[in-house]
């Protein structure tokens, strides 16, 4: 027996049953190397450890899944110091970790706050404030070891109690936290404990194989804040543990941040950075072309076409699960009949949308949240394609041969108004009149993000933007379950509830894929929501700016960024 095999045997002897099962899946060729590394890090195995096992154990059958959550601008040697100017879409809420619900707010929270872990470009979890984590045998309990020697910008020392209090606050229903979209039904109040300053134990409501992802940077509300700080007051100080700390903040205008020299990790390269808020995408495009900013955190093809061919701008594309959802109220006529919903879905030319709206920089959507980049997505499920004749027949069968009229509501952001006009155009081909109403900015559309107080959740038909998630759990539980907090289609289906619960509980890819296939087929049949595409997340920078990392969840990392001479 050689030294490598002895080390593998020793590792496996100390590994949990779940970890050994994942190793067995890889060694048998059931999952690829990338899937093995990704899954291993989710259950708490370190990247160096799974990288060693990947090389030692062979396996890795099947094709690789590309894409991910973060991507850097071109790398290279950079000068130390300097200040970076960033264009960010205007946050729709005040900087309160409980209520932030959009890309601009996510970027603002992540400017100083940190998470237990960070979801990287390969959908792996990198340790941040948690050094390690591991589940019990069935995934109902997860134990996190908290990094020691970390200080908040205020000078207080981070302890497990800060982590416990952060999550107890996020899951308390009376706080109406946006994080409940990910944690509701997963973690209940009173079920997080800190037995000592370095340990946090989460006792879950049910088995959950992807739980560490739900408390990572993928859940942008989950920055860790001091236990004695009211989240409503966080925006006064931006007290976090990150490599940058607040210098100044002017609502509706922007913010400035400076390097935090007490940071626990590698000190940030730049002296600081400045955020400039923009109400619309167009001015951001003009800003980088006019040398007013160095980095545009996100732009769309439709709004930023000029950047794609500008030699003075560097564009970075990240394959993601970011998408738009066209919901139809299943409890309101005419969408109570699934044949009508199917007809709308069949009217769309998705290939033309991908080419026209995204210049090909998108994957086709198949009316479920299982993006092609997810390892658990079953790609054998047939792709829905445009079929005008079939759509017309479905309407006729539903007693609507002469069509109907419906109002579609959405907001004026990125390519969304263009998508709304395309929905209107395609619907007209099957005799349906769609009256598009653009309500203004995202604040007007999302409202309080609760039923009865939100155009988004109350509209009969609407288009909503959904940011990237490295696993589909949030999309599934919040949009498609009967009690989902983002269930704009008001879709209630007990079979879907059961299948989603099965998927979330699954601890291995085989079980996840089995449930995913059934969910994909069910949603194609019921069609409460149309997902026409999953688009690449595009960011832009000046060519002299290197090592700036953009995350598809709306965050960015400038700690290693800098300018070339």
C-alpha positions as CSV (number, residue, x, y, z in Angstrom):
1,X,0.0,0.0,0.0
2,X,1.5,3.3,-1.0
3,X,1.5,6.5,1.0
4,X,-1.3,8.1,-1.0
5,X,-3.6,5.1,-0.3
6,X,-2.7,5.1,3.4
7,X,-3.6,8.8,3.6
8,X,-6.9,8.2,1.8
9,X,-7.7,5.3,4.2
10,X,-6.9,7.5,7.2
11,X,-9.1,10.3,5.8
12,X,-12.0,7.9,5.2
13,X,-11.7,6.4,8.6
14,X,-12.2,9.9,10.1
15,X,-14.9,10.9,7.7
16,X,-18.6,10.8,8.3
17,X,-21.0,8.4,6.5
18,X,-22.2,11.3,4.3
19,X,-18.6,12.3,3.3
20,X,-17.7,8.7,2.5
21,X,-20.9,8.3,0.4
22,X,-19.8,11.4,-1.7
23,X,-16.3,9.9,-2.1
24,X,-17.8,6.6,-3.2
25,X,-20.0,8.4,-5.8
26,X,-17.0,10.1,-7.2
27,X,-14.8,7.0,-7.2
28,X,-17.6,5.1,-9.0
29,X,-17.8,7.8,-11.7
30,X,-21.3,8.9,-10.8
31,X,-20.3,12.5,-10.3
32,X,-17.7,14.6,-12.0
33,X,-14.6,16.0,-10.3
34,X,-16.1,19.4,-10.2
35,X,-19.3,18.1,-8.6
36,X,-17.3,16.1,-6.1
37,X,-15.3,19.2,-5.0
38,X,-18.4,21.3,-4.9
39,X,-20.5,18.8,-2.9
40,X,-17.6,18.1,-0.6
41,X,-17.2,21.7,0.4
42,X,-20.9,22.1,1.0
43,X,-20.9,19.3,3.6
44,X,-17.8,20.8,5.2
45,X,-14.8,19.2,3.7
46,X,-12.0,21.7,3.0
47,X,-11.0,22.5,-0.6
48,X,-7.4,21.2,-0.1
49,X,-8.8,17.9,1.3
50,X,-11.3,17.3,-1.5
51,X,-8.7,18.4,-4.1
52,X,-6.4,15.7,-2.7
53,X,-9.1,13.1,-2.7
54,X,-10.2,14.0,-6.3
55,X,-6.7,13.3,-7.5
56,X,-6.2,10.2,-5.4
57,X,-9.5,8.5,-6.0
58,X,-9.9,8.9,-9.7
59,X,-13.5,8.7,-10.9
60,X,-15.1,11.8,-12.2
61,X,-17.3,10.3,-14.9
62,X,-19.7,12.5,-17.1
63,X,-19.4,16.0,-18.4
64,X,-18.3,19.0,-16.4
65,X,-20.8,21.6,-15.4
66,X,-19.5,25.1,-16.1
67,X,-20.5,28.4,-14.7
68,X,-20.7,29.8,-11.2
69,X,-21.2,32.6,-8.9
70,X,-18.1,34.9,-9.1
71,X,-15.6,35.9,-11.7
72,X,-12.6,38.3,-11.6
73,X,-11.7,40.9,-14.1
74,X,-8.4,40.0,-15.8
75,X,-5.7,39.2,-13.3
76,X,-2.3,40.7,-13.1
77,X,0.3,42.6,-11.0
78,X,-1.3,45.7,-9.6
79,X,-0.1,48.7,-7.6
80,X,-0.9,49.0,-3.9
81,X,-3.3,51.7,-2.8
82,X,-5.6,53.8,-4.8
83,X,-9.4,54.2,-4.7
84,X,-11.8,52.4,-6.9
85,X,-15.0,54.0,-8.2
86,X,-18.0,51.6,-8.5
87,X,-21.4,52.1,-10.2
88,X,-24.2,50.3,-8.4
89,X,-27.9,50.2,-9.1
90,X,-29.8,52.2,-6.4
91,X,-30.8,50.0,-3.4
92,X,-34.5,49.9,-3.0
93,X,-34.4,49.9,0.8
94,X,-32.4,51.4,3.6
95,X,-29.3,49.4,4.5
96,X,-30.9,47.1,7.0
97,X,-29.8,43.4,6.8
98,X,-33.3,42.3,7.6
99,X,-35.1,44.0,4.7
100,X,-32.6,44.3,1.9
101,X,-34.1,42.5,-1.1
102,X,-32.3,43.5,-4.2
103,X,-29.0,43.6,-6.0
104,X,-28.1,47.2,-5.0
105,X,-28.8,46.4,-1.3
106,X,-26.8,43.2,-1.5
107,X,-23.8,45.1,-2.8
108,X,-24.1,47.6,0.0
109,X,-24.3,45.0,2.7
110,X,-21.4,43.1,1.3
111,X,-19.2,46.2,1.3
112,X,-18.4,45.8,5.0
113,X,-20.2,42.7,6.1
114,X,-19.0,39.1,5.9
115,X,-20.7,35.7,5.9
116,X,-20.0,32.3,7.4
117,X,-18.7,31.2,4.0
118,X,-18.4,32.6,0.4
119,X,-19.9,30.8,-2.6
120,X,-17.2,31.0,-5.3
121,X,-17.1,30.7,-9.1
122,X,-17.2,26.9,-9.0
123,X,-20.2,26.8,-6.6
124,X,-17.9,25.7,-3.9
125,X,-18.1,27.2,-0.4
126,X,-14.9,29.0,0.9
127,X,-14.6,29.5,4.7
128,X,-14.9,33.0,6.0
129,X,-16.2,33.6,9.5
130,X,-16.8,29.9,9.8
131,X,-13.6,27.8,9.6
132,X,-15.4,24.5,9.2
133,X,-18.9,22.9,9.3
134,X,-20.3,19.4,9.4
135,X,-23.7,17.7,9.5
136,X,-25.1,14.9,11.7
137,X,-26.0,11.6,10.0
138,X,-29.3,12.7,8.4
139,X,-28.6,16.4,7.8
140,X,-31.0,17.7,10.5
141,X,-28.2,19.3,12.5
142,X,-25.2,21.3,11.3
143,X,-22.3,22.4,13.5
144,X,-20.1,25.4,12.5
145,X,-16.8,26.2,14.1
146,X,-16.4,30.0,14.2
147,X,-13.1,31.7,13.4
148,X,-11.4,33.2,16.4
149,X,-9.5,36.5,16.7
150,X,-11.9,38.4,14.4
151,X,-13.0,41.9,15.3
152,X,-15.8,44.1,14.1
153,X,-15.0,47.5,12.9
154,X,-16.3,48.9,16.1
155,X,-13.5,47.0,18.0
156,X,-15.7,44.3,19.5
157,X,-14.6,40.7,19.2
158,X,-16.7,38.3,17.1
159,X,-18.1,35.3,19.1
160,X,-20.5,32.5,18.4
161,X,-23.2,34.5,20.2
162,X,-23.0,37.1,17.4
163,X,-23.6,34.4,14.8
164,X,-26.4,32.8,16.9
165,X,-28.2,36.2,17.4
166,X,-27.8,37.1,13.8
167,X,-29.7,34.0,12.7
168,X,-32.2,34.1,15.5
169,X,-33.1,37.6,14.3
170,X,-33.3,36.6,10.7
171,X,-35.6,33.7,11.3
172,X,-38.0,35.4,13.7
173,X,-41.3,35.8,11.8
174,X,-42.1,39.1,13.6
175,X,-39.1,40.7,11.9
176,X,-40.4,39.9,8.4
177,X,-36.8,39.3,7.3
178,X,-36.1,38.8,3.6
179,X,-33.9,35.9,4.6
180,X,-37.0,33.9,5.4
181,X,-37.3,33.2,1.7
182,X,-34.3,30.9,2.2
183,X,-34.6,30.0,5.9
184,X,-38.3,29.8,6.4
185,X,-39.4,26.2,7.1
186,X,-35.7,25.3,7.4
187,X,-34.6,26.9,10.7
188,X,-37.1,27.9,13.3
189,X,-36.6,30.5,16.1
190,X,-34.9,29.0,19.2
191,X,-33.2,26.3,17.3
192,X,-29.7,27.9,17.0
193,X,-27.4,27.5,19.9
194,X,-23.9,28.6,20.8
195,X,-22.5,26.1,23.4
196,X,-19.2,28.0,23.5
197,X,-17.6,31.1,21.9
198,X,-16.3,29.1,18.9
199,X,-19.3,26.8,18.1
200,X,-22.7,27.3,16.6
201,X,-25.2,24.4,16.2
202,X,-28.2,24.8,13.9
203,X,-31.1,22.3,14.6
204,X,-33.1,22.2,11.4
205,X,-36.8,21.7,11.0
206,X,-36.1,18.9,8.5
207,X,-33.1,17.3,6.8
208,X,-31.3,19.7,4.4
209,X,-28.4,18.7,2.3
210,X,-27.6,22.2,1.1
211,X,-28.0,24.1,4.4
212,X,-24.4,25.6,4.5
213,X,-25.2,27.3,1.2
214,X,-28.3,28.9,2.7
215,X,-26.2,30.7,5.4
216,X,-23.4,31.7,3.0
217,X,-23.0,34.7,0.8
218,X,-25.7,33.2,-1.4
219,X,-28.1,34.5,1.3
220,X,-27.1,38.2,1.1
221,X,-29.1,39.1,4.2
222,X,-27.0,36.8,6.3
223,X,-24.0,39.1,7.1
224,X,-22.9,38.6,10.7
225,X,-23.5,41.6,12.9
226,X,-22.9,42.3,16.6
227,X,-25.4,40.7,18.9
228,X,-26.2,44.0,20.6
229,X,-26.8,45.9,17.3
230,X,-30.4,46.4,16.1
231,X,-30.4,45.6,12.4
232,X,-32.4,48.8,11.9
233,X,-29.4,50.8,13.2
234,X,-26.8,48.9,11.1
235,X,-26.9,51.6,8.4
236,X,-25.6,54.2,10.8
237,X,-22.2,52.4,11.2
238,X,-22.1,49.5,8.7
239,X,-20.4,47.6,11.5
240,X,-19.0,44.4,10.0
241,X,-15.9,42.3,9.9
242,X,-14.8,42.7,6.3
243,X,-11.6,44.2,4.8
244,X,-13.2,47.6,4.3
245,X,-15.1,49.8,6.8
246,X,-17.4,52.7,6.3
247,X,-16.1,56.2,5.8
248,X,-19.4,58.0,4.8
249,X,-22.9,57.1,3.5
250,X,-25.3,59.4,1.7
251,X,-28.7,57.7,1.0
252,X,-29.7,57.9,-2.7
253,X,-26.2,59.1,-3.6
254,X,-23.5,56.7,-2.6
255,X,-21.0,55.6,0.0
256,X,-17.3,55.6,0.7
257,X,-15.2,52.9,2.3
258,X,-11.6,52.7,3.5
259,X,-9.3,49.8,4.2
260,X,-9.8,48.2,7.7
261,X,-6.3,47.5,9.0
262,X,-7.6,45.3,11.8
263,X,-8.9,42.7,9.3
264,X,-8.4,39.1,10.3
265,X,-7.2,38.0,6.9
266,X,-5.0,39.4,4.2
267,X,-5.2,43.2,4.2
268,X,-7.0,44.9,1.3
269,X,-4.8,46.1,-1.6
270,X,-6.7,49.4,-2.3
271,X,-6.9,52.3,0.1
272,X,-10.7,52.1,-0.4
273,X,-13.5,52.4,-2.8
274,X,-16.5,54.7,-3.6
275,X,-20.0,53.5,-4.5
276,X,-22.1,55.7,-6.8
277,X,-25.8,54.9,-6.9
278,X,-27.7,55.1,-10.2
279,X,-31.5,54.9,-10.6
280,X,-31.3,53.4,-14.0
281,X,-28.8,51.3,-16.1
282,X,-28.2,53.8,-18.8
283,X,-26.4,56.4,-16.7
284,X,-24.1,53.6,-15.4
285,X,-23.0,52.8,-19.0
286,X,-22.3,56.4,-19.7
287,X,-20.4,56.7,-16.4
288,X,-17.8,54.1,-17.3
289,X,-17.4,55.3,-20.8
290,X,-17.0,58.8,-19.5
291,X,-14.4,57.8,-16.9
292,X,-16.7,58.6,-14.0
293,X,-16.4,55.1,-12.6
294,X,-14.0,52.2,-12.9
295,X,-16.3,49.3,-12.3
296,X,-19.9,48.6,-13.2
297,X,-21.1,45.8,-10.9
298,X,-23.8,44.6,-13.3
299,X,-25.4,45.5,-16.6
300,X,-27.6,43.9,-19.2
301,X,-27.0,43.3,-22.9
302,X,-30.0,45.4,-23.8
303,X,-29.0,48.4,-21.8
304,X,-25.2,48.1,-22.2
305,X,-24.8,46.9,-25.7
306,X,-22.2,49.6,-26.3
307,X,-19.9,48.1,-23.7
308,X,-19.7,44.8,-25.6
309,X,-17.7,46.4,-28.4
310,X,-16.0,49.2,-26.5
311,X,-12.2,48.6,-26.6
312,X,-11.8,50.9,-23.6
313,X,-14.0,48.6,-21.4
314,X,-13.3,45.1,-20.2
315,X,-16.5,42.9,-19.9
316,X,-16.7,39.8,-17.7
317,X,-19.5,37.3,-18.2
318,X,-20.5,34.7,-15.6
319,X,-22.8,31.8,-16.3
320,X,-25.4,31.8,-13.6
321,X,-28.9,30.8,-12.4
322,X,-30.0,34.4,-12.6
323,X,-33.3,34.7,-14.5
324,X,-36.7,36.4,-15.0
325,X,-40.0,34.9,-13.9
326,X,-43.3,35.5,-15.7
327,X,-45.9,34.5,-13.1
328,X,-49.6,33.9,-13.7
329,X,-52.0,33.9,-10.8
330,X,-53.3,30.3,-10.6
331,X,-56.2,31.5,-8.4
332,X,-57.4,34.2,-10.8
333,X,-59.2,33.8,-14.1
334,X,-58.2,33.0,-16.8
335,X,-55.0,31.5,-15.3
336,X,-56.9,29.0,-13.1
337,X,-56.9,26.7,-16.1
338,X,-53.4,25.3,-16.7
339,X,-54.0,25.1,-20.4
340,X,-54.1,28.9,-20.5
341,X,-50.8,29.1,-18.7
342,X,-49.3,26.5,-21.0
343,X,-50.5,28.5,-24.0
344,X,-48.7,31.6,-22.9
345,X,-45.5,29.6,-22.4
346,X,-45.8,28.0,-25.8
347,X,-46.2,31.4,-27.5
348,X,-42.7,32.5,-26.6
349,X,-39.7,32.1,-28.9
350,X,-37.0,31.6,-26.3
351,X,-34.2,31.3,-28.8
352,X,-35.1,34.7,-30.2
353,X,-35.1,36.1,-26.7
354,X,-31.7,34.7,-25.9
355,X,-30.3,36.1,-29.2
356,X,-32.2,39.4,-29.1
357,X,-32.1,40.4,-25.5
358,X,-28.8,38.7,-24.5
359,X,-26.7,38.5,-27.7
360,X,-26.6,34.7,-27.0
361,X,-25.2,35.2,-23.5
362,X,-27.9,33.1,-21.8
363,X,-29.1,29.6,-21.4
364,X,-32.6,28.6,-22.4
365,X,-35.1,28.3,-19.6
366,X,-37.5,25.4,-19.3
367,X,-40.1,26.9,-16.9
368,X,-38.5,25.5,-13.7
369,X,-35.7,27.0,-11.6
370,X,-33.4,24.1,-12.5
371,X,-30.8,26.0,-14.5
372,X,-28.5,24.0,-16.8
373,X,-25.5,24.8,-14.6
374,X,-26.9,22.9,-11.6
375,X,-25.5,19.4,-11.1
376,X,-28.9,18.2,-10.0
377,X,-30.8,19.4,-13.1
378,X,-32.1,16.6,-15.2
379,X,-31.2,17.6,-18.8
380,X,-33.2,14.7,-20.3
381,X,-36.5,16.6,-19.6
382,X,-37.6,17.9,-23.1
383,X,-37.1,21.6,-23.7
384,X,-40.3,23.6,-24.2
385,X,-40.3,25.3,-27.6
386,X,-42.5,27.8,-29.3
387,X,-45.7,26.2,-30.8
388,X,-48.3,28.7,-31.9
389,X,-50.8,26.1,-33.2
390,X,-50.7,24.1,-30.0
391,X,-51.1,27.3,-27.9
392,X,-54.1,28.3,-29.9
393,X,-55.6,24.8,-29.5
394,X,-55.1,24.9,-25.8
395,X,-56.9,28.2,-25.6
396,X,-59.8,26.8,-27.6
397,X,-60.0,23.7,-25.4
398,X,-60.2,26.1,-22.4
399,X,-63.1,27.9,-24.0
400,X,-61.0,31.0,-24.9
401,X,-60.8,30.6,-28.7
402,X,-61.4,34.3,-29.1
403,X,-58.6,35.1,-26.6
404,X,-58.7,37.4,-23.6
405,X,-57.2,40.6,-22.2
406,X,-54.8,40.7,-19.2
407,X,-52.6,43.3,-17.6
408,X,-48.9,42.5,-17.1
409,X,-47.1,44.6,-14.5
410,X,-43.4,44.9,-13.9
411,X,-40.7,47.5,-13.3
412,X,-38.3,49.6,-15.3
413,X,-35.0,47.8,-14.9
414,X,-32.4,46.2,-17.2
415,X,-34.0,44.3,-20.1
416,X,-37.3,43.7,-18.2
417,X,-39.4,46.3,-20.2
418,X,-38.1,44.7,-23.4
419,X,-39.1,41.3,-22.2
420,X,-42.5,42.5,-21.3
421,X,-43.0,43.9,-24.8
422,X,-41.9,40.5,-26.3
423,X,-44.4,38.7,-24.1
424,X,-47.1,41.1,-25.4
425,X,-46.0,40.5,-29.0
426,X,-45.9,36.7,-28.8
427,X,-49.2,36.6,-26.9
428,X,-50.9,38.6,-29.7
429,X,-50.0,35.8,-32.1
430,X,-52.3,33.4,-30.2
431,X,-55.1,36.0,-29.8
432,X,-54.3,37.2,-26.3
433,X,-54.1,41.0,-25.5
434,X,-51.4,41.8,-22.9
435,X,-51.5,45.4,-21.7
436,X,-48.1,46.1,-20.2
437,X,-47.9,48.5,-17.2
438,X,-44.4,49.6,-16.2
439,X,-44.9,50.8,-12.6
440,X,-41.6,52.6,-12.3
441,X,-38.7,51.5,-10.1
442,X,-38.2,48.3,-8.2
443,X,-39.4,50.0,-5.0
444,X,-42.8,50.6,-6.5
445,X,-43.1,47.1,-7.9
446,X,-41.9,45.1,-4.9
447,X,-43.5,47.3,-2.2
448,X,-43.2,45.6,1.2
449,X,-42.7,42.2,-0.5
450,X,-45.6,40.7,1.4
451,X,-48.9,39.6,0.1
452,X,-51.5,42.4,0.1
453,X,-48.8,45.1,0.0
454,X,-46.9,44.3,-3.2
455,X,-47.7,44.8,-6.9
456,X,-45.3,41.9,-7.5
457,X,-47.1,39.4,-5.2
458,X,-50.6,40.6,-5.9
459,X,-50.6,41.1,-9.7
460,X,-52.4,38.7,-11.9
461,X,-49.4,38.6,-14.3
462,X,-46.0,40.0,-13.7
463,X,-42.3,39.8,-14.5
464,X,-39.8,39.5,-11.6
465,X,-36.0,39.4,-11.6
466,X,-34.3,36.7,-9.6
467,X,-30.7,36.8,-8.7
468,X,-28.2,33.9,-8.8
469,X,-28.3,31.1,-6.2
470,X,-25.7,28.4,-6.2
471,X,-28.4,25.8,-5.3
472,X,-32.1,26.0,-6.3
473,X,-33.5,25.6,-2.8
474,X,-34.6,29.2,-2.3
475,X,-36.3,29.3,-5.7
476,X,-38.1,26.1,-5.0
477,X,-39.2,26.8,-1.4
478,X,-40.1,30.4,-1.8
479,X,-41.8,30.4,-5.2
480,X,-43.4,27.0,-5.7
481,X,-44.5,25.7,-2.3
482,X,-48.0,26.4,-1.1
483,X,-46.7,28.7,1.7
484,X,-43.8,30.2,-0.2
485,X,-43.0,33.8,0.7
486,X,-42.4,34.7,-3.0
487,X,-45.2,32.6,-4.4
488,X,-46.5,35.3,-6.8
489,X,-48.4,32.7,-8.8
490,X,-50.3,31.7,-5.7
491,X,-49.6,28.1,-6.7
492,X,-50.7,25.4,-4.4
493,X,-49.9,21.8,-5.3
494,X,-49.4,19.2,-2.6
495,X,-47.4,17.0,-5.0
496,X,-45.0,19.9,-5.7
497,X,-44.7,20.5,-1.9
498,X,-43.8,16.9,-1.3
499,X,-41.3,16.7,-4.2
500,X,-39.6,19.9,-3.1
501,X,-39.3,18.6,0.4
502,X,-37.7,15.4,-1.0
503,X,-35.2,17.4,-3.0
504,X,-34.2,19.7,-0.1
505,X,-33.8,16.7,2.2
506,X,-31.6,14.8,-0.2
507,X,-28.0,14.5,0.8
508,X,-26.6,13.0,-2.4
509,X,-26.8,13.9,-6.1
510,X,-28.6,10.8,-7.2
511,X,-31.5,11.5,-4.9
512,X,-31.5,15.2,-5.8
513,X,-31.6,14.4,-9.5
514,X,-34.4,11.9,-9.1
515,X,-36.6,14.5,-7.3
516,X,-35.5,17.3,-9.7
517,X,-36.7,15.3,-12.7
518,X,-40.2,14.9,-11.2
519,X,-40.3,18.6,-10.2
520,X,-39.2,19.7,-13.7
521,X,-41.9,17.6,-15.3
522,X,-44.6,18.7,-12.9
523,X,-43.8,22.4,-13.4
524,X,-43.8,22.0,-17.2
525,X,-47.3,20.6,-16.9
526,X,-48.7,23.1,-14.4
527,X,-46.7,26.2,-15.6
528,X,-47.5,28.6,-12.8
529,X,-44.3,30.5,-13.8
530,X,-42.5,30.9,-17.2
531,X,-38.7,31.1,-17.1
532,X,-37.6,31.9,-20.6
533,X,-33.8,32.1,-19.9
534,X,-31.0,32.0,-17.4
535,X,-28.7,34.8,-18.4
536,X,-25.0,35.5,-17.9
537,X,-24.2,38.0,-15.2
538,X,-22.2,40.8,-16.9
539,X,-20.0,43.3,-15.2
540,X,-17.6,45.9,-16.7
541,X,-14.4,47.6,-15.7
542,X,-11.7,49.8,-17.0
543,X,-8.8,47.7,-18.6
544,X,-6.4,49.1,-16.1
545,X,-8.4,47.7,-13.2
546,X,-7.4,44.1,-12.3
547,X,-8.5,41.4,-9.8
548,X,-11.9,42.9,-9.1
549,X,-14.3,40.1,-8.4
550,X,-18.0,40.3,-9.3
551,X,-20.5,37.9,-7.6
552,X,-23.7,37.0,-9.4
553,X,-25.6,37.5,-6.2
554,X,-24.9,41.3,-6.4
555,X,-21.9,41.4,-4.2
556,X,-18.3,42.2,-5.3
557,X,-14.9,41.8,-3.8
558,X,-12.3,44.5,-4.3
559,X,-9.9,43.4,-1.6
560,X,-7.3,42.2,-4.1
561,X,-8.1,44.7,-6.9
562,X,-5.8,47.5,-8.1
563,X,-4.6,49.4,-11.1
564,X,-1.8,48.6,-13.4
565,X,0.7,51.3,-14.2
